[in-house]
């Protein structure tokens, strides 16, 4: 892993300054920490989205983490909820979202007189449906982990070696990924999902999703936690909260949370017809 770290630091050192697309997740945290180590605080700017697509607790934790690393952090709102194409929630919603985000980050970078933006996609992302990677390529954003051949396991190992608190942080996707494709996205639905997931998080669960089907929701949780979430005391605490925020029917996925199970199937670019993914989740 030491050679991997040297490889990453050497890669970043080829730039005078970099702007890091930062979310507080495992990948972007390692990237920000490595950039700081390689270039110094004065040559690194982290940029984070503060839109309603991200739970407030996640954003607050990310801001605290950036401060602990000694990084400068700029907040932007990419404006997804003002974009009609995004709100329609097409199968390639993630492409629209990533384009808006990276365009906002590019504007922040230019204002700082920086031409190099780096983001944290890794080789594991190539195995799944990731239309956002097209936006990364189109906007000429650098992906060090992809270029250097880093997978998720290596990123976690390196993060642990550097004593980053995110080394074992559960995977996270934006709140819009809880809504089925073509079912319209609204601030109300995003807020409701956030409240539902906050309630589960406060009970100590770490890996979960609340899928939103209007008045029905489906809870996906780590299979090891299935026995606990159906315990009487836990159910009695969650049900009133879920009912209050608008869910009339509350269901539990007995298979539990599995990464990527709600993604549309990977198919060739020329065959990505939106009609083929009706009703699928985008992530």
Buried (B, 14 or more C-beta within 10 A) or exposed (E): EEEBBEBBBEBBEEBEBBBBBBBBBBBBBBBBBBBBBBBEEEBBBBBBBBBBBBBEEBBEBBBEBBEEBEBBBBEBBBBBBEBEBBBBBBBBBBBBBBBBBBBBBBEBBEEEEBEBBBBBBBBBBEEEBBBBBBBBEEBEBBBBBBEBEBBBEBBBBBBBBBEBEBBEBBEBBBBBBBBBBBBEBBEEBBBBBBBBBBBBBEBEBEBBBBBBBEEEBBBBBBBEBBEBBEEEEBEEBBEEBBEEBBBEEBEBBEEBBEBBEBBBEEEEEEEBEEEEBEEBBBB
